[in-house]
Amino acid sequence: MRPVRRLCILAACLALCAAGFAAPSASIEKVFVWPVECHVCDPGFQHWVIYPHGDVTVVYANGAKAQITHCGTCRAANVSPDHKTVGWLTGDAHVEGEHGETILLTTDLALYRGDSVFRVIHRDAFIHAWRFCSGGRQVAIASGPPRDIRFYTLYDVASGRLLASQQRWVEGEEITPPWAQGLAE
């Protein structure tokens, strides 16, 4: 894991400890990414329209809010269907995007429950999209080069174990497993 990613995950844990905010049993109502002004992404291009990145904030069922990251390199945050786990994509490098713009290269999926990040799933390729499956017990990931989804992978949330993997294209035919439906849209 790269040092910047480690710092981002450590900062998320320390921010909650420093604030004295811990809600291990609280239900998470929603999560959002508060965009930051990126000094690397193209200043004339509104990167937050296509690949917004910033800091993750959770909103609990009791109305309490907590900013759980402070690195500015997070995007695509989601809450699990059971409202216990939050996940987001993060990265620490920038590449040229589909439209010639500079975008954040997200290669990690961070998973947060209770008051800390408990799992980071790393891919050796850009993660285009992801979602919770099986009531929040699994995550499906679509990854590949920045301009093309080439692989679908399914992971167990509790263990981080790879459960399934499927190439998107096999002998010229597009194949999408049931658990990856909707990730390529």
MARBA-3410 file (N, C-alpha, C, O; in Angstrom, 1 decimal):
185
0.9,-1.2,0.0,0.0,0.0,0.0,0.9,1.2,0.0,1.9,1.3,0.7 ~ 0.6,2.2,-0.8,1.4,3.4,-0.9,1.2,4.3,0.3,0.2,4.2,1.0 ~ 2.3,5.0,0.6,2.2,5.9,1.9,1.1,6.9,1.9,0.5,7.1,3.0 ~ 0.7,7.5,0.8,-0.4,8.4,0.8,-1.7,7.7,1.2,-2.5,8.3,2.0 ~ -2.0,6.5,0.7,-3.2,5.8,1.0,-3.2,5.4,2.5,-4.2,5.6,3.2
-2.0,5.0,3.0,-1.9,4.7,4.4,-2.3,5.9,5.3,-3.0,5.8,6.3 ~ -1.7,7.0,4.8,-2.0,8.3,5.6,-3.5,8.6,5.5,-4.0,9.1,6.5 ~ -4.1,8.4,4.4,-5.6,8.8,4.2,-6.4,7.9,5.2,-7.3,8.4,5.9 ~ -6.1,6.6,5.2,-6.8,5.7,6.1,-6.5,6.0,7.5,-7.4,6.0,8.4 ~ -5.3,6.2,7.9,-4.9,6.6,9.2,-5.6,7.9,9.7,-6.0,8.0,10.8
-5.6,8.8,8.8,-6.3,10.1,9.1,-7.7,9.9,9.4,-8.3,10.6,10.3 ~ -8.4,9.0,8.7,-9.8,8.7,8.9,-10.0,8.2,10.3,-10.9,8.6,11.0 ~ -9.1,7.3,10.7,-9.2,6.7,12.1,-8.9,7.7,13.2,-9.6,7.8,14.2 ~ -7.9,8.5,12.9,-7.5,9.5,13.9,-8.5,10.6,14.1,-8.7,11.2,15.2 ~ -9.1,11.0,13.0,-10.1,12.1,13.0,-11.3,11.7,13.9,-11.7,12.5,14.7
-11.7,10.5,13.9,-12.8,10.1,14.7,-12.3,10.0,16.2,-13.1,10.4,17.1 ~ -11.1,9.5,16.4,-10.6,9.4,17.8,-10.5,10.8,18.4,-10.9,11.0,19.5 ~ -9.9,11.7,17.6,-9.7,13.0,18.1,-11.0,13.8,18.4,-11.0,14.6,19.4 ~ -12.0,13.5,17.7,-13.3,14.2,17.9,-14.1,13.5,19.0,-15.1,14.0,19.4 ~ -13.6,12.4,19.5,-14.3,11.6,20.5,-15.6,11.1,20.0,-16.5,10.7,20.8
-15.7,10.9,18.7,-17.0,10.4,18.1,-16.8,9.0,17.7,-16.0,8.6,16.9 ~ -17.5,8.1,18.4,-17.5,6.7,18.1,-18.9,6.2,18.1,-19.6,6.3,19.1 ~ -19.4,5.6,17.0,-20.7,5.1,17.0,-20.8,3.7,16.4,-21.3,3.5,15.4 ~ -20.1,2.8,17.1,-20.0,1.4,16.6,-21.3,0.7,16.3,-21.4,-0.1,15.4 ~ -22.3,1.1,17.0,-23.6,0.4,16.8,-24.6,1.3,16.1,-25.8,0.9,15.9
-24.2,2.5,15.8,-25.2,3.5,15.2,-25.4,3.1,13.7,-24.5,2.6,13.0 ~ -26.7,3.3,13.3,-27.0,3.0,12.0,-26.6,4.2,11.1,-26.8,5.4,11.5 ~ -26.0,3.9,10.0,-25.6,5.0,9.1,-26.7,5.2,8.0,-27.1,4.4,7.3 ~ -27.2,6.5,8.1,-28.3,6.8,7.2,-27.8,7.1,5.8,-28.4,6.7,4.8 ~ -26.7,7.9,5.6,-26.2,8.2,4.3,-24.8,8.6,4.4,-24.2,8.8,5.5
-24.1,8.7,3.2,-22.7,9.1,3.1,-22.6,9.9,1.9,-23.3,9.7,0.9 ~ -21.7,10.9,1.9,-21.4,11.7,0.8,-19.9,12.1,0.7,-19.3,12.1,1.8 ~ -19.5,12.5,-0.4,-18.1,13.0,-0.6,-18.2,14.5,-0.8,-18.9,15.0,-1.8 ~ -17.6,15.2,0.1,-17.6,16.7,0.0,-16.4,17.0,-0.9,-15.2,16.8,-0.5 ~ -16.6,17.6,-2.1,-15.5,17.9,-3.1,-14.5,18.8,-2.5,-14.8,19.8,-1.8
-13.3,18.6,-2.9,-12.2,19.5,-2.5,-11.6,20.1,-3.8,-11.8,19.6,-4.9 ~ -11.0,21.3,-3.6,-10.3,21.9,-4.8,-9.0,21.1,-5.0,-8.1,21.2,-4.2 ~ -8.9,20.4,-6.1,-7.8,19.6,-6.5,-6.8,20.5,-7.2,-7.1,21.1,-8.2 ~ -5.5,20.5,-6.8,-4.5,21.3,-7.4,-3.8,20.5,-8.5,-2.9,21.1,-9.2 ~ -4.2,19.2,-8.7,-3.6,18.4,-9.7,-4.5,18.3,-10.9,-4.1,18.4,-12.1
-5.8,18.1,-10.6,-6.8,17.9,-11.7,-6.9,19.2,-12.5,-6.6,20.3,-12.0 ~ -7.2,19.1,-13.8,-7.3,20.3,-14.6,-8.2,21.4,-14.0,-9.4,21.1,-13.7 ~ -7.7,22.6,-13.8,-8.4,23.6,-13.2,-9.6,24.1,-14.0,-10.6,24.5,-13.5 ~ -9.5,24.0,-15.4,-10.6,24.4,-16.2,-11.7,23.3,-16.4,-12.8,23.6,-17.0 ~ -11.4,22.1,-16.0,-12.3,21.0,-16.2,-13.0,20.7,-14.8,-12.4,20.6,-13.8
-14.3,20.6,-14.9,-15.1,20.3,-13.6,-15.0,18.8,-13.3,-15.9,18.0,-13.6 ~ -13.9,18.4,-12.7,-13.6,16.9,-12.4,-14.7,16.3,-11.5,-14.9,15.1,-11.6 ~ -15.3,17.1,-10.7,-16.3,16.6,-9.8,-17.6,16.1,-10.5,-18.4,15.4,-9.9 ~ -17.7,16.5,-11.8,-18.9,16.1,-12.5,-18.8,14.6,-12.9,-19.7,13.9,-12.8 ~ -17.6,14.2,-13.4,-17.4,12.9,-13.8,-16.8,12.0,-12.7,-17.3,10.9,-12.5
-15.7,12.4,-12.1,-15.1,11.7,-11.0,-14.9,12.6,-9.8,-13.8,13.0,-9.5 ~ -16.0,12.9,-9.1,-15.8,13.8,-7.9,-14.9,13.1,-6.9,-15.1,11.9,-6.6 ~ -14.0,13.9,-6.3,-13.3,13.4,-5.2,-13.1,14.4,-4.1,-13.1,15.6,-4.4 ~ -13.0,14.0,-2.9,-12.9,14.9,-1.8,-12.8,14.1,-0.5,-12.2,13.0,-0.4 ~ -13.5,14.5,0.5,-13.5,13.8,1.8,-14.9,13.2,2.1,-15.9,13.7,1.7
-14.9,12.1,2.8,-16.1,11.3,3.1,-16.7,11.8,4.4,-16.0,11.9,5.4 ~ -18.0,12.0,4.4,-18.8,12.4,5.6,-19.9,11.4,5.7,-20.6,11.1,4.7 ~ -20.1,10.9,6.9,-21.3,10.0,7.2,-22.3,10.7,8.0,-22.0,11.6,8.8 ~ -23.6,10.4,7.8,-24.7,10.9,8.6,-25.4,9.7,9.2,-25.8,8.8,8.5 ~ -25.4,9.7,10.5,-26.0,8.6,11.3,-27.5,8.8,11.5,-28.0,9.9,11.2
-28.2,7.8,11.8,-29.7,7.8,12.0,-30.1,8.9,13.0,-31.2,9.4,12.9 ~ -29.3,9.1,14.0,-29.6,10.1,15.0,-29.3,11.5,14.6,-29.5,12.5,15.4 ~ -28.9,11.7,13.3,-28.6,13.1,12.8,-27.2,13.5,12.9,-26.8,14.5,12.3 ~ -26.4,12.8,13.7,-25.0,13.2,13.9,-24.2,13.0,12.6,-24.5,12.0,11.9 ~ -23.3,13.9,12.3,-22.4,13.8,11.2,-21.0,13.7,11.6,-20.6,14.2,12.6
-20.2,13.0,10.8,-18.8,12.8,11.1,-18.0,12.8,9.7,-18.3,12.0,8.9 ~ -17.1,13.7,9.6,-16.2,13.6,8.4,-15.1,12.6,8.8,-14.4,12.8,9.7 ~ -15.1,11.5,8.0,-14.2,10.4,8.4,-12.9,10.3,7.6,-12.1,9.4,7.9 ~ -12.7,11.2,6.6,-11.4,11.3,5.9,-11.0,12.7,5.8,-11.9,13.6,5.9 ~ -9.7,13.0,5.7,-9.2,14.3,5.5,-8.1,14.4,4.5,-7.3,15.3,4.5
-8.2,13.4,3.5,-7.1,13.4,2.5,-7.5,14.0,1.2,-6.7,14.3,0.4 ~ -8.8,14.1,0.9,-9.3,14.7,-0.3,-9.2,13.8,-1.6,-9.5,14.3,-2.7 ~ -8.9,12.6,-1.4,-8.7,11.7,-2.5,-9.7,10.5,-2.5,-9.4,9.4,-2.9 ~ -10.9,10.8,-2.1,-12.0,9.8,-2.0,-13.1,10.1,-3.0,-13.3,11.3,-3.3 ~ -13.7,9.1,-3.5,-14.9,9.2,-4.4,-15.7,8.0,-4.3,-15.4,7.0,-3.8
-16.9,8.1,-4.9,-17.9,7.0,-5.0,-18.2,6.3,-3.7,-18.0,5.1,-3.6 ~ -18.6,7.1,-2.7,-19.0,6.5,-1.4,-20.4,5.9,-1.4,-21.3,6.5,-2.0 ~ -20.6,4.8,-0.7,-21.9,4.2,-0.6,-22.1,3.6,0.8,-21.1,3.3,1.5 ~ -23.3,3.4,1.2,-23.7,2.8,2.4,-24.2,1.4,2.1,-25.0,1.2,1.1 ~ -23.9,0.4,2.9,-24.4,-1.0,2.7,-25.9,-1.0,3.0,-26.4,-0.2,3.7
-26.6,-2.0,2.4,-28.0,-2.1,2.6,-28.4,-2.3,4.1,-29.5,-1.9,4.5 ~ -27.5,-2.9,4.9,-27.8,-3.1,6.3,-27.4,-1.8,7.2,-27.6,-1.8,8.4 ~ -27.0,-0.8,6.5,-26.6,0.5,7.2,-25.6,0.4,8.3,-25.6,1.2,9.2 ~ -24.7,-0.6,8.1,-23.6,-0.8,9.1,-22.2,-0.4,8.5,-21.3,-0.1,9.3 ~ -22.1,-0.5,7.2,-20.8,-0.4,6.6,-20.8,0.7,5.5,-21.8,0.9,4.8
-19.7,1.5,5.4,-19.6,2.5,4.3,-18.3,2.1,3.6,-17.3,1.6,4.1 ~ -18.4,2.4,2.3,-17.2,2.1,1.4,-17.0,3.3,0.5,-17.9,4.0,0.2 ~ -15.7,3.5,0.1,-15.4,4.5,-0.9,-14.1,4.2,-1.6,-13.3,3.3,-1.1 ~ -13.9,4.7,-2.8,-12.7,4.5,-3.5,-11.7,5.6,-3.2,-12.1,6.7,-2.9 ~ -10.5,5.2,-3.2,-9.4,6.2,-2.9,-8.2,5.8,-3.8,-8.0,4.7,-4.2
-7.3,6.8,-3.9,-6.1,6.6,-4.7,-5.1,7.8,-4.4,-5.5,8.8,-3.8 ~ -4.0,7.7,-5.0,-3.0,8.8,-4.8,-2.2,9.1,-6.0,-1.1,9.7,-5.9 ~ -2.7,8.8,-7.2,-2.0,9.2,-8.4,-3.1,9.7,-9.4,-4.3,9.5,-9.2 ~ -2.6,10.5,-10.3,-3.5,11.1,-11.3,-3.1,10.6,-12.7,-1.9,10.4,-13.0 ~ -4.1,10.4,-13.6,-3.8,10.0,-14.9,-4.7,10.8,-15.9,-5.6,11.5,-15.5
-4.5,10.6,-17.2,-5.3,11.2,-18.2,-6.6,10.5,-18.3,-6.6,9.2,-18.5 ~ -7.7,11.2,-18.2,-9.1,10.5,-18.3,-9.6,10.4,-19.7,-8.9,10.7,-20.7 ~ -10.8,9.9,-19.8,-11.4,9.6,-21.1,-11.6,10.8,-22.0,-11.5,10.6,-23.2 ~ -11.7,12.0,-21.4,-11.9,13.2,-22.2,-10.7,14.0,-22.3,-10.8,15.2,-22.6 ~ -9.5,13.5,-22.0,-8.3,14.2,-22.0,-8.0,15.0,-20.8,-6.9,15.7,-20.7
-8.8,14.9,-19.8,-8.6,15.6,-18.5,-7.8,14.8,-17.6,-7.6,13.6,-17.8 ~ -7.2,15.4,-16.5,-6.5,14.7,-15.5,-7.4,14.3,-14.4,-8.2,15.1,-13.9 ~ -7.4,13.0,-14.1,-8.3,12.5,-13.0,-7.5,11.7,-12.0,-6.4,11.3,-12.2 ~ -8.2,11.6,-10.8,-7.6,10.8,-9.7,-7.7,9.3,-10.1,-8.8,8.8,-10.4 ~ -6.6,8.6,-10.0,-6.5,7.2,-10.2,-6.9,6.4,-8.9,-6.1,6.4,-8.0
-8.1,5.9,-8.8,-8.5,5.2,-7.6,-8.3,3.7,-7.8,-8.9,3.1,-8.7 ~ -7.5,3.1,-7.0,-7.2,1.7,-7.1,-7.5,0.9,-5.8,-7.3,-0.3,-5.7 ~ -8.1,1.6,-4.8,-8.4,1.0,-3.5,-9.9,1.2,-3.1,-10.4,2.3,-3.4 ~ -10.5,0.2,-2.5,-11.8,0.3,-2.0,-11.6,0.2,-0.4,-11.2,-0.8,0.1 ~ -11.9,1.3,0.3,-11.8,1.3,1.7,-13.2,1.0,2.3,-14.2,1.6,1.9
-13.2,0.2,3.3,-14.5,-0.2,4.0,-14.4,0.2,5.5,-13.4,-0.1,6.1 ~ -15.4,0.9,5.9,-15.5,1.5,7.3,-16.7,0.9,8.0,-17.8,0.9,7.5 ~ -16.5,0.5,9.2,-17.6,0.1,10.1,-17.3,0.5,11.5,-16.1,0.4,12.0 ~ -18.3,0.9,12.3,-18.1,1.2,13.7,-17.4,2.6,13.7,-18.1,3.6,13.5 ~ -16.2,2.6,14.0,-15.4,3.8,14.1,-14.1,3.8,13.4,-13.2,4.6,13.7
-13.9,2.8,12.5,-12.6,2.7,11.8,-12.7,2.0,10.4,-13.7,1.3,10.1 ~ -11.7,2.2,9.6,-11.5,1.5,8.4,-11.1,0.1,8.8,-10.0,-0.1,9.4 ~ -11.8,-0.9,8.4,-11.4,-2.3,8.8,-10.9,-3.1,7.6,-10.4,-4.2,7.8 ~ -11.1,-2.6,6.4,-10.6,-3.4,5.3,-10.3,-2.5,4.1,-11.0,-1.5,3.9 ~ -9.2,-2.7,3.4,-8.9,-2.0,2.2,-8.6,-3.1,1.1,-7.8,-3.9,1.2
-9.4,-3.0,0.0,-9.3,-4.0,-1.1,-8.5,-3.2,-2.2,-9.0,-2.2,-2.7 ~ -7.4,-3.8,-2.6,-6.5,-3.1,-3.6,-6.7,-3.8,-4.9,-6.7,-5.1,-5.0 ~ -6.8,-3.1,-6.0,-6.8,-3.6,-7.3,-5.6,-3.0,-8.0,-5.2,-1.8,-7.7 ~ -5.0,-3.7,-9.0,-3.9,-3.2,-9.7,-4.3,-2.4,-10.9,-3.5,-2.1,-11.8 ~ -5.6,-2.0,-11.0,-6.1,-1.2,-12.1,-7.1,-0.2,-11.5,-7.5,-0.2,-10.4
-7.4,0.7,-12.4,-8.4,1.8,-12.0,-9.7,1.1,-11.7,-10.2,0.3,-12.4 ~ -10.3,1.5,-10.5,-11.7,1.0,-10.2,-12.7,2.0,-10.7,-12.8,3.2,-10.3 ~ -13.5,1.6,-11.7,-14.5,2.4,-12.3,-15.7,2.5,-11.5,-16.2,3.6,-11.3 ~ -16.2,1.4,-10.9,-17.4,1.4,-10.2,-17.4,0.2,-9.2,-16.6,-0.7,-9.3 ~ -18.2,0.3,-8.2,-18.3,-0.8,-7.2,-19.7,-0.7,-6.5,-20.4,0.4,-6.6
-20.1,-1.7,-5.8,-21.4,-1.7,-5.1,-21.4,-2.8,-4.1,-20.7,-3.8,-4.2 ~ -22.2,-2.7,-3.1,-22.4,-3.7,-2.1,-23.4,-4.8,-2.7,-24.3,-4.4,-3.5 ~ -23.2,-6.0,-2.3,-24.0,-7.1,-2.8,-24.4,-8.0,-1.5,-23.8,-7.8,-0.5 ~ -25.4,-8.8,-1.7,-25.8,-9.8,-0.7,-26.0,-9.1,0.7,-25.5,-9.5,1.7 ~ -26.7,-8.0,0.7,-27.1,-7.3,1.9,-25.9,-6.6,2.6,-26.0,-6.3,3.8
-24.8,-6.4,1.9,-23.6,-5.7,2.5,-22.5,-6.7,2.8,-21.5,-6.3,3.4 ~ -22.7,-8.0,2.6,-21.7,-9.0,3.0,-20.6,-9.2,1.9,-19.6,-9.7,2.1 ~ -20.9,-8.6,0.7,-20.0,-8.7,-0.4,-19.9,-7.4,-1.2,-20.8,-6.6,-1.1 ~ -18.8,-7.2,-1.9,-18.7,-6.0,-2.8,-18.3,-6.5,-4.2,-17.4,-7.4,-4.3 ~ -18.9,-5.9,-5.2,-18.5,-6.2,-6.6,-17.8,-4.9,-7.1,-18.2,-3.8,-6.8
-16.7,-5.2,-7.9,-15.9,-4.1,-8.4,-15.7,-4.3,-9.9,-15.5,-5.4,-10.4 ~ -15.8,-3.2,-10.6,-15.5,-3.2,-12.1,-14.2,-2.4,-12.2,-14.1,-1.2,-11.8 ~ -13.2,-3.0,-12.8,-11.9,-2.3,-12.9,-11.2,-2.6,-14.3,-11.7,-3.4,-15.1 ~ -10.2,-1.8,-14.6,-9.5,-1.9,-15.8,-8.7,-0.6,-16.1,-8.5,0.2,-15.1 ~ -8.2,-0.4,-17.3,-7.5,0.8,-17.6,-8.5,2.0,-17.4,-9.7,1.8,-17.5
-8.0,3.2,-17.3,-9.0,4.4,-17.1,-10.1,4.5,-18.1,-11.1,5.1,-17.9 ~ -9.9,4.0,-19.3,-10.9,4.2,-20.4,-11.7,2.9,-20.7,-12.5,3.0,-21.6 ~ -11.5,1.9,-19.9,-12.2,0.6,-20.3,-12.4,-0.3,-19.1,-11.4,-0.6,-18.3 ~ -13.6,-0.8,-18.8,-13.8,-1.8,-17.8,-13.4,-3.2,-18.4,-13.9,-3.5,-19.5 ~ -12.5,-3.9,-17.8,-12.1,-5.2,-18.3,-12.3,-6.3,-17.4,-12.4,-7.5,-17.8
-12.5,-6.1,-16.1,-12.6,-7.2,-15.1,-13.7,-6.8,-14.1,-13.9,-5.7,-13.7 ~ -14.4,-7.9,-13.7,-15.3,-7.8,-12.6,-14.8,-8.7,-11.5,-14.4,-9.8,-11.8 ~ -14.8,-8.2,-10.3,-14.4,-9.1,-9.1,-15.4,-9.0,-8.0,-16.0,-7.9,-7.8 ~ -15.5,-10.0,-7.2,-16.4,-10.1,-6.1,-15.6,-10.5,-4.9,-14.9,-11.5,-4.9 ~ -15.8,-9.7,-3.8,-15.0,-9.9,-2.6,-16.0,-10.1,-1.4,-17.0,-9.5,-1.3
-15.5,-10.9,-0.4,-16.2,-11.0,0.9,-15.8,-9.8,1.7,-14.6,-9.6,1.9 ~ -16.7,-9.1,2.3,-16.4,-7.9,3.1,-15.7,-8.3,4.4,-14.7,-7.6,4.7 ~ -16.2,-9.3,5.1,-15.6,-9.6,6.4,-14.1,-10.1,6.3,-13.3,-9.7,7.1 ~ -13.8,-10.9,5.3,-12.5,-11.5,5.2,-11.6,-10.8,4.1,-10.4,-10.9,4.2 ~ -12.2,-10.1,3.2,-11.4,-9.5,2.1,-11.1,-10.5,1.0,-10.4,-10.2,0.1
-11.6,-11.7,1.2,-11.2,-12.8,0.3,-11.9,-12.6,-1.1,-13.1,-12.3,-1.2 ~ -11.2,-12.9,-2.2,-11.7,-12.9,-3.5,-12.6,-14.1,-3.7,-12.2,-15.2,-3.5 ~ -13.9,-13.8,-4.0,-14.9,-14.9,-4.2,-15.1,-15.3,-5.7,-15.3,-16.5,-6.0 ~ -15.0,-14.3,-6.6,-15.2,-14.6,-8.0,-14.5,-13.5,-8.8,-14.3,-12.4,-8.4 ~ -14.2,-13.9,-10.0,-13.5,-12.9,-11.0,-14.0,-13.3,-12.4,-14.1,-14.5,-12.7
-14.3,-12.3,-13.2,-14.7,-12.5,-14.6,-14.2,-11.4,-15.5,-14.3,-10.3,-15.2 ~ -13.6,-11.9,-16.6,-13.2,-10.9,-17.6,-14.5,-10.4,-18.3,-15.5,-11.2,-18.5 ~ -14.5,-9.1,-18.6,-15.8,-8.6,-19.2,-16.0,-9.1,-20.7,-17.1,-9.4,-21.1 ~ -14.9,-9.2,-21.4,-15.0,-9.7,-22.8,-14.3,-11.0,-22.9,-13.1,-11.1,-22.6 ~ -15.0,-12.0,-23.4,-14.4,-13.3,-23.7,-14.7,-13.7,-25.1,-15.8,-13.8,-25.5
-13.6,-13.8,-26.0,-13.7,-14.1,-27.4,-14.7,-13.2,-28.1,-15.5,-13.6,-28.9 ~ -14.6,-11.9,-27.8,-15.4,-10.9,-28.4,-16.9,-10.7,-27.9,-17.6,-9.9,-28.4 ~ -17.2,-11.5,-27.0,-18.6,-11.5,-26.4,-18.5,-10.9,-25.0,-17.7,-11.3,-24.2 ~ -19.4,-9.9,-24.7,-19.5,-9.3,-23.4,-20.2,-10.3,-22.4,-21.3,-10.8,-22.7 ~ -19.5,-10.5,-21.3,-20.0,-11.4,-20.3,-20.1,-10.6,-19.0,-19.0,-10.1,-18.5
-21.3,-10.5,-18.4,-21.4,-9.8,-17.1,-22.1,-10.8,-16.1,-23.2,-11.2,-16.3 ~ -21.4,-11.2,-15.1,-22.0,-12.1,-14.1,-23.2,-11.4,-13.4,-23.2,-10.1,-13.3 ~ -24.1,-12.1,-12.8,-25.3,-11.5,-12.2,-24.9,-10.5,-11.1,-25.6,-9.5,-10.9 ~ -23.9,-10.8,-10.3,-23.5,-9.9,-9.2,-22.8,-8.6,-9.7,-22.7,-7.7,-8.9 ~ -22.5,-8.5,-11.0,-21.8,-7.3,-11.5,-22.8,-6.5,-12.4,-22.4,-5.5,-13.0
-24.1,-6.9,-12.4,-25.0,-6.2,-13.3,-25.1,-4.7,-12.9,-25.2,-4.4,-11.7 ~ -25.1,-3.9,-13.8,-25.2,-2.4,-13.6,-23.9,-1.7,-13.3,-23.9,-0.5,-13.3 ~ -22.8,-2.4,-13.2,-21.5,-1.7,-12.9,-20.9,-1.1,-14.1,-20.1,-0.1,-14.0 ~ -21.2,-1.6,-15.3,-20.6,-1.0,-16.5,-21.4,0.1,-17.1,-21.1,0.7,-18.2 ~ -22.5,0.5,-16.5,-23.3,1.6,-17.0,-22.8,3.0,-16.7,-23.4,4.0,-17.0
END
